[in-house]
Amino acid sequence: MIFQAREKNLNILEKLNDILVSNKMTEENLNNHKTIIKALLTVINQKREEMFIMNSKVEIAEKELNFWIYDFEKIKANRKLREEISKINVDKLLNNLKEEVKHKK
């Protein structure tokens, strides 16, 4: 998906370059400008939407952490505590949790 987007953007840039190089005041050239501008606006809107979704996910994750972990802001500020938390083996922790709740299904 990323490569397709890059390829599409490269194609738009190549077309834009071709259009800008030709200084003809023809209807075709003006229509090409119009098409390129629309394509660029579409790319900009897609990037805005992606940023909005990403920001929303970050905001949701922070709210979840604040809900489940008391004083999460203090933990973030405490360097020593962050280092200790980074040493936690998350895979082992997840496996232990799965084993714990497996019988409750």
Secondary structure, DSSP 8 states (H G I E B T S, - for coil): -HHHHHHHHHHHHHHHHHHHH-----HHHHHHHHHHHHHHHHHHHHHHHHHHHHHHHHHHHHHHHHHHSTTHHHHHH-HHHHHHHHTS-HHHHHHHHHHHHHTT-
